[in-house]
Amino acid sequence: MSRASPAPHAVRRLAASRLAVFAGTIALLVAASSLSFADFSADDEAWRIFGPPTPTDDRVVTLFVYQNELLAGGEFDHITGFDVAKLGRWEGSCWRSLGDVPDQRVHAMALYGGNLMIGGDFSTIGSDTIGNVAEWNGVSWAPLGPGMAGGFPDRVRAFEEYAGELVVGGDFNQVDGKNANGIARWNGTRWRRYGSGFGPDGICGALTVFDGYLVAGGDFDTAGMASVDNVAKWDTISGTGWSRLGTSTMSELNDRVTDLRIYDGDLYACGRFTNTISGISVNHIARWQPVGLKWEDVGGGVNGDLNFMHVFAGELWVGGDFDTAGTVAAHNVARWNGTAWAPAGAGIPAVVESFADRNNELYAATESDTGAPGYTDAVLRWDGAAWNALRTEPGPAGIKNGSVFALAETNGDLVIGGTFTNVGDSALAYVARLENDQWEPMGAGLNGFVHGFTTFDTDLVAVGSFTSSAGTDLDRVARWDGAVWEPFGSGVNGIVFAAAEHDSDLYVGGDFSIAGVVPASNIARWSGSWSDVGGGTDGRVWALAGFGGDLVAAGSFSLAGAVPVANVARWDGAAWHPLGGGLPGGNGVVALLADGPDLYAGGYFSTAMGAPANYVARWDGANWNALGTGLSFAVLDFAYQSGRLYATGSFTLAGGDTVNASAWWDGTEWHALGSGIELTGNAVLAAAGGDVYFGGGFQRAGGRVSLRLASWSGAIATTVAEGTRHAPGAIRLIRSAFPNPFNPSVTIRYELPATGPTRLSIHDVRGRLVRILFEGNVRAGEGRAIWDGAGISGAAPSGVYFAVIEAGSAREAGKLILVR
């Protein structure tokens, strides 16, 4: 690894728990194997963020289930940490956009003609002009004719299908150039009005069908020619048009109706109203009594405004802004079983806007991210006893200031170094350790910047510009003994950027002239005392690595000892030697990584051996070689994990493809790591515990806020049965999956070491069986199976799945991503 990276023998598994125990009979240890799918690309869900997730920055107004996926619409530009605006779909572990993004709020959703409809305040979706109502055909958004007038305040608030037409309610005054006043209907080819609607100031916010009538609720005092208060019916049967539900004022409600719902055959209304009907208070929720033609009380109602109702598990659920339902304490959510009110756990400490259910699970949308204690999530799931955030892993705290310049793993913990002074809410300056997802100090810390780490005699070594710790002089090179920082003699007199252990000695490189009391030009060796290394270099040393029995130094220099070189040279223990023609470039080589017979170099160069090698090259022991067409700008660090070379830096193109400061090389081509990390001009890498860690000055990774640190788990697409490990050279059962992510099918390649009983099955992230692809006696050798995305009971929804192969006592699993 470059920049004082840990020696290979020092890289151990991170102690932070990465276990995922599947329900039922399968117990899998996630990220334990070194095997990766050759064709795996996990997109942004493979990023783990550091720091509190970005709050949902505005209301989630509505939830809806479309093709068994949960959709959320509202005013937000970010939803629980994801850069998804106005409309998002939940894929089991992350939120994603559904096509192009509306420019303003999504307020309502419905299904009509098999397609998804959305309504709101928007006037454009992507670059298309679409006025407040749009249709999703599975590929793109399209307008429904001329639609609404376009833009706020002509909001669409409600949908209902009636008499084969899509009915739309809202704040609008016109449709297709004609006065509509809050309600209109679409028959698939053209818009029509419902009489003269609800007057020029009327608002229709709720629609349903009851006893053959279309019933509308909202904030209006006229419906057609009839005088009404906030609720009315359209009589298609007799053709009389709009009228009251009954014949007296007892059929009216005195303030806005926000929702209408049919429960147990009865019509219910909720909203802001507080009527007194026949001497009985009707507070915010009412049931229509068709015999007496009046609204009646529902168990004493609730003591605050209601926004939404939903029928789930045989009960009527209500959400809004209240704390009692009848005489029962119920915080913003309650349920009515037809005779009595009951709370829903401890309730939700935020105003509830909407509900939806899928796969026998109920979801609630709130106006803010305070919905579940300890989490930042505006959409919550009911587990039968309590409300839970959709994401169950909030992630460790991020780095609040400065930059991360160095990463290492020691004794099972991630260690970071840099220019920061605060980690999460703790004052941890320049160095910190992550243990079980909690940041901890390392003794008294260090008093200056940390630029690199390595291991020496099994201890962690830090290098940088610091000079002391707790009164102990360190002078830019220090050893961590598990309790305190200790010096290496009197250190060096200038900044150290890199360190490496080689032939049982510690080497450091940087910008200095004295090591201990010995002149040493930019590179020095510690073997119990400091010594010069062959006269050093005439410029800064940025990176060090052991390779082929020699030490390789890289930086911005043209001489190593008296030997002409071009930014890179090797030390054989007695003399300096060039590596071919080197890697010429004014700002030099800043990253090195040795992997078996190959040495990788990254930096600011564009040629190697006279041929193009854009910012990255491979030395094979005799020649420099380009890696495809390279990157578009400087490579600043490398890591190697599961057969992949990872690079980070200041580039935005890799092999001609758009990337963001991160990419991986498969030996033939470059690939993106989802949407990558924010480009800031400094970044470092380390592989540890099956993940690849990125540090730097960035504040975004994978499309989410991640403060100066993030990890990528896309390298590890496989898991092994708990308690088992692969021996070096052992045959892996799962070889690859392609394409991945996939739609509509994925080919899973496997290899069996012996003939015998074998089963290949698909499971969801909770361990539930989705489908058995095959089960029986299977011959040894290679084979393949195709999963077409179908489950036992129909098409599986988009999300993360695991292909689990069981052969005798061995088990492995590979991560699959289905995108519909």
Secondary structure, 3 states (H helix, E strand, C coil): CCCCCCCHHHCCCCCCCCCECCCCCCCEEECCCCCCCCCECCHHHHEEECCCCCCCCCCEEEEEEECCEEEEEECCCCECCECCCCEEEECCCCEEECCCCECCCEEEEEEECCEEEEEECCCEECCEECCCEEEECCCCEEECCCCCCCCCCCCEEEEEEECCEEEEEECCCEECCEECCCEEEECCCCEEECCCCCCCCCEEEEEEEECCEEEEEEECCEECCEECCCEEEEECCCCCEEECCCCCHHHCCCCCEEEEEEECCEEEEEEEEEEEECCEEEEEEEEEECCCCEEEECCCCECCCEEEEEEECCEEEEEECCCEECCEECCCEEEECCCCEEECCCCCCCCEEEEEEECCEEEEEECCCCCCCCCCCCEEEECCCCEEECCCCCCCCCECCCCEEEEEEECCEEEEEECCCCECCECCCCEEEEECCEEECCCCCCCCCEEEEEEECCEEEEEECCCEECCEECCCEEEECCCCEEECCCCECCEEEEEEEECCEEEEEEECCEECCEECCCEEEECCCEEECCCCECCCEEEEEEECCEEEEEECCCEECCEECCCEEEECCCCEEECCCCCCCCCCEEEEEEECCEEEEEECCCEECCEECCCEEEECCCCEEECCCCECCCEEEEEEECCEEEEEECCCEECCEECCCEEEECCCCEEECCCCECCCCCEEEEEECCEEEEEECCCEECCEECCCEEEECCCCCEEEECCCCCCCCCCCCEEEEECECECCCEEEEEEECCCEEEEEEEEECCCCEEEEEEEEEECCEEEEEEECCEECCEECCCEEEEEEEEECCEEEEEEEEECC
